[in-house]
Amino acid sequence: MSYGDAGGLLELEGEIAKQKQRVEDQEVLISVLEHDGHDVSEQEAALRVERASLALKIVQQIKLMASNSSNVLA
């Protein structure tokens, strides 16, 4: 997916916000399941993948913001 303009940056920010919420929701769910004595290893693995994906999107956001600010200064 390409986020090469200001609209793309806004779209990426929206995706990041949604994904952060999903991560937080998963953390709460895992906590509750773990408290109830369930095996949460699969959920924890899925959460690790979700966090890694979120981290990559944040890196994209930072690069895009840096690129946009370089273009403005040029």
C-alpha positions in Angstrom: 0.0 0.0 0.0 1.3 3.5 -0.9 1.0 6.4 1.5 2.9 8.9 -0.6 0.9 12.1 0.1 -0.8 13.9 2.9 -4.0 11.9 2.3 -2.0 8.8 2.5 -0.5 9.9 5.8 -4.0 10.5 7.2 -5.1 7.1 6.0 -2.0 5.5 7.6 -2.6 7.3 10.9 -6.2 6.0 10.9 -4.9 2.4 10.3 -2.4 2.8 13.1 -5.1 4.1 15.5 -7.4 1.1 14.7 -4.5 -1.4 15.0 -3.4 0.1 18.4 -7.0 -0.4 19.6 -7.0 -4.0 18.4 -3.7 -4.6 20.3 -5.1 -3.1 23.4 -8.3 -5.2 23.1 -6.2 -8.3 22.6 -4.1 -7.5 25.7 -7.3 -7.2 27.8 -8.7 -10.4 26.4 -5.5 -12.3 27.1 -5.4 -10.9 30.6 -8.9 -12.1 31.3 -8.4 -15.5 29.7 -5.2 -16.0 31.6 -6.8 -15.0 34.9 -9.5 -17.6 34.2 -6.9 -20.3 33.7 -7.0 -20.6 29.9 -4.0 -21.4 27.7 -3.3 -18.1 26.0 -0.2 -19.1 24.0 -2.0 -18.9 20.6 -3.5 -15.5 21.5 -0.1 -14.3 22.7 1.5 -15.4 19.4 -1.2 -13.5 17.4 -0.6 -10.5 19.6 3.1 -10.6 18.8 2.4 -10.6 15.1 -0.1 -7.7 15.5 2.5 -5.7 17.4 5.1 -6.3 14.8 2.7 -5.2 12.1 1.9 -2.1 14.1 5.6 -1.3 14.5 6.1 -1.5 10.8 3.3 0.9 10.1 4.7 3.3 12.7 8.0 3.1 10.9 6.3 3.8 7.6 4.5 6.8 9.2 7.8 8.2 10.6 9.5 7.8 7.2 6.5 9.4 5.4 6.5 12.3 7.8 10.2 12.9 7.4 9.8 12.7 3.6 7.0 15.2 3.7 8.9 17.6 5.9 11.9 17.3 3.6 9.7 18.1 0.6 8.3 21.2 2.4 11.7 22.5 3.3 13.1 22.0 -0.2 
